[in-house]
Amino acid sequence: MVQTNLKPTIVSDSNFDLNTYLERKKELVEKALDESLPIGKPEKIYEAMRYSLLAGGKRLRPILCLATAELLGEKQNTAMATACALEMIHTMSLIHDDLPAMDNDDYRRGKLTNHKVYGEDIAILAGDGLLAYAFEYVAENTKNIPAERIVKVLAILGKAVGANGLVGGQVMDLDCEGKSDVTAEILTTIHRNKTGALLEACVSSGAVLAGASSEDLSRLSIYAQNIGLAFQIIDDILDVTATTEELGKTAGKDLSAQKATYPKLWGIETSQAKAEELVKDAVAQLAVYGEKALPLQAIAEYIVRRKN
């Protein structure tokens, strides 16, 4: 893989350490997620939902939500319900994505996938349960935020996961399997929906909770769209270059499923360069915020350096 040499555009004397930041935020998110979904009845469905929701991972999506809200001056605890809901939606997408009718994978985050443990029927219902609960959780647990902002967040989440977002992207992705004429434009549309829409929702929802201006929302949306596409490009590269152990899921799945990918279209080096350019453009949107944007800048640059 090509090594990255991104130069930050936010000049700072700060000793900001991304690893420490992510570890601290992840610990808070893990605790909040555990508390968000206690075991109820019927126990089987709650156990299945918790199995995947609490299976670990980077928790990048809720952290992006929290970091954006804090950038604009909102307290972390008022955005935590939305941060948890975003992870619930993301987890739903992983459960369903792993099903035999979709990508048919046996492992996720180094553990057996939900349908391998609970069966396909319960896995489908666990995903459905998480999706529905995400909206309920935001509505009932977001405190000290004006109602109109909460309604706007709910709309953002709905759009991100629907036919104009994640679901639509997945449909296009499945339709393009085995086709040799998929263009860069089509592939970008797929991934701006399948991957990018939810990442953009993480940033936009955090901004809305903080009362962002239209200018803030515009800048931060561009930032999120760019890191979302960069994230997917790196995912495509890692499917080729990383091992199953490194990924925590089956490596080489894109190739075996004859999926359209950026490395197949452009090659690995050009794909890496495209991801780096997207991140550079994303970081440029943050310059106006100065050092307050260091977490978002560092997360963007981490995306092109990650190994899983």
N, C-alpha and C positions, 0 to 999 in steps of 0.2 A: 504494500500500500504506500502511496505517496505520503511523505511526511508533511504536516501542515506547518506553515510559518506565518500565521496571521499576526499582524501588528495591531494592537488595540488602538482605537481611535479616541478613546477616552483617556486622557493623560492623568495619571494619579500617582501620588506618593503613598497611597494606602497599601497596606500589606494584606489586602483582601485574599482570602484563601478559599477557593471554590469547594474543595473537598470538605473542609470544616463546615462551610455554609450548608452544603447538601446533606451532610450527616446530621447536622442539628435540625434542619427542616424535615428531613425524612423521619427522624425520631418522633417529632411532633405529629406528623401526618399519620404514622403508623399507630400511635396512641389514639388519635382521633378516629381513624378508621375502625379500630377494634371496638371503640365505644359506640360507634355509629350503628352497629348492626349486631345487637345481642341475639342470642338464640331464642326463637319463638316456636310456635306450633303452626304447621307440622314441622318437626325438628329437621327432617331430611332436607327440606328445601333451604332452610337457614344454614345448615351445615355445608351444603353445596355452594351457597352464595359466599359464605365466609371462607371456604377452602380456597377459592380463587382470589377473592378480594384481599385476603391476608397472605398471599403466596409470595410476597416480596416484590422485587423490582426496584427501579430507580426512583419511582414516584415523581417523575419529572413534570407530569401534567399538573398535579396539585401544587407543586412547588412553584411552577410558573405563575399560577393564579395568585398565590400568596405574595410572590416577589413583585408582581405588577401592582397589586393593591398597595403594598408598602411603598413602592416607588412614588405613588401619587398621594401618600400620606394617610392611608387607611390602616387601622389596626389589624394585625394578623388574625385575631380571633373572630372578627366579623366576616372574614372571607373563608374561614375554615369549613363551614358547611358546604359552600360551593366547591371548594377544593376537594372535599371528600366525594361529592357528587360526580365530579369530573373523573375521579378514579373509578367510581362505580360504573360509569358509562364506558370508560376504557376497558375495564375488566369484562363487562358484557361483550364488548367487541372481540376480545381475545377468546372468550369461551366459545362464541359462535364461529369465529374464524377457524378454530381448531377442529370443528366438527367434520365428520367424513364427507358431508355434502359440500363443504367449503374447501379448506386447505388440508384437512385430514392429517393432523399432527398428534403425536402421542405424548409430547413433552412441551412444557411451557415453564419458563423460569426454573428449569432443572427438576421439575416435578411432573408427575403424570398429569395429563390434561383432564379437565373436569369430566368429560364424557367417558374417559377411561376409568375413572373412579366411581362415578355415580350413574353412568349410562347416558345414552344420547337424550332420552326423554327428559330426565332431570336436569341435564346440562342446558338444554334449550330453555327450560323453565327457570333455571337459576339466572341465566342471562336476562330473561324477561323480567324477573323479579328485581334484579339490580337496576335495570333501566327505569322501571316504574318508581322504585324507591328513591332513585337519585333526585327526581323532581319533587317528591314528597319531602325529602330531607332538606332540600333548599328552602322550600316554602315554610316549613315548620321550625327550622332551626337557625335561620338567618335573623340575627337580632341587631337592633339599633341601626338599621338601614332603611331609608324611605321605601315604601311599598312599590313605587314606580320603578325603582332600580331593581328590586327583586323580580318583578314581572319581566323586565327587560333581560335579566340574566336567564330566566326560564325560557324566554324566546330564543336567546342565543344558543342554549343547550339543545333545544328542540331542532333548530335549524342545522346545527352541527352534526347531529346523529341521523337526520332524516334523508329523504331521497335526494336532496340537494347537497348532502354532505357525505357522511360515512357510508350510509347504505347505498347511495348512488354510486360512489366510488368503488365499492365492493362489487356491485353488479357489473360495472364496466370492466373491472379487473378480471372477473370470471369470464366475461364475454371475449376478452382478448387472449385468453390462454390458447396456445398452439398456433396463433396467427403470426405471420412473418411480416406483415405490412403495418404494424403499429408504429405510428410516428411519435416524435418527441412531443408534439403538441397534445396528442391523445394521452400519452403516458403522463404528462404533466397534469392534465385535467383529472385523470384517475387519482393521482396522489395528492393533488390539492384538496380533493374531496375525501378520499379514504383515510389519509393520514393528517393532512394539513388542517382540515376543517376543525377537528377537535383541539389540536394545538392552538389554533387561532382563538377558539372559544375559551381556552384557559386564560389567555392573555386578555382578551376582550372582556370576559366576565369579571376578572380582577379589576380591570380599569373602570368598568361600569359601577361596581360596588363602591369604588373610591370617588365616584362623581366626576369621572374624566370629562374634559371638554371634547368637542368634536375634533379639534386639532390633535389632542392626545390620542384619541381613539384611532384616527387615521394613521398617525406615526406608528403606534403600537400594533395595529393590524398589519401594516407592511412588514414590520419586524417579525411578527408571528408567521405570516405567510411564507416568508423567506426561510425561517428556521424550520418550518414544517416540511418544506420541499427538500431542504438540505438533509433533514433527518431521514427522509425516505431514500434519498440517493445513497447515504451511508449505509442504511439497512440493506439495500441492494448489493452494495460492495461487500459487506460483511457476510452475506449469504454465500458469496463466492470464496472469500478469503479466510473466514474464521472457522473454527471447529464447532461441533455440536456442544462440546463441553464449555467453550467460551460463550456461546450464544445462549445456552440454557434451553435451546429448542433445536430441532433437526436442521443441520446445515445442508445447503444445496437443494432446498425444497423448491426454490424458484426455477432452477434448471430442470429438475425432474418433472415439474408441473408445466413446463414450457411457458412460463410467464414472461410477459414483456418487462424488461428491466433496463435501468440506465446503463449498467456495464455491457449488456448485450447490444445496446444501441450505440453507445459512445466509446466503450472500453473503460477500463478501471481508472487510468490516469486522467482522462478527460472528465469522467464522472466526478472524481475527487476534486478536480479543479473547479468544476461547476458548483459543487457544494461549498467550497471555500469562498467563491465569489458571492454566492447567496448570503453566506454568513457575514461577509464584509459589508454587503449592502444592508443587512439587518442591523448590524452594530451602528452603522452610520445614522440610523433613525434615532438612536439613543443619545447622540451627542448633546442635545439640548438639555438633558437632565443631569449632566455632569456625573460626579461620583456616585450619586444616588442610583445610577443605572448599572453600577459594577456587577451586581448579581446577574442581571439579564444579559449583560455583555459576556460574562464568563460562561453562562449556560450556553449561549449561542456558539461560542468558540469550542466549548466541550463537545458539542454535537459532532463536529468534524474530526475530533480526536478519539472518540469513544471506540471501544473494542467489542462491545456487545450491546 
